[in-house]
Amino acid sequence: MYDTVCMIDVGCFSDSVVSEQFIDKNGRTVLWRRFNRDDWAYGRYGRRWTEMLPENERLTVNGEVFVHWYDCISDYIL
């Protein structure tokens, strides 16, 4: 168990990505989570993220749907 603060970054890479960072009291990122806007890289994948990952968590930011893609866990906590 880690005592953290969650910081949400809207537009960290572009307006198509939202990230969540869970930061501990020492300022270290414990967990980083990526959410893609539903139409992110549509030309590459040919489908929306809600179609590809229908069971994944979703966030709505300013009326846009973002779908959870992956997490990164810092190695120092493992």
Sequence and secondary structure as in RCSB ss.txt:
>XXXX:A:sequence
MYDTVCMIDVGCFSDSVVSEQFIDKNGRTVLWRRFNRDDWAYGRYGRRWTEMLPENERLTVNGEVFVHWYDCISD
YIL
>XXXX:A:secstr
   EEEEEEETSSSTTEEEEEEEETTS EEEEEEEEETTTTHHHHSS HHHHSTTS EEEETTEEEEEEEEEE G
GG 
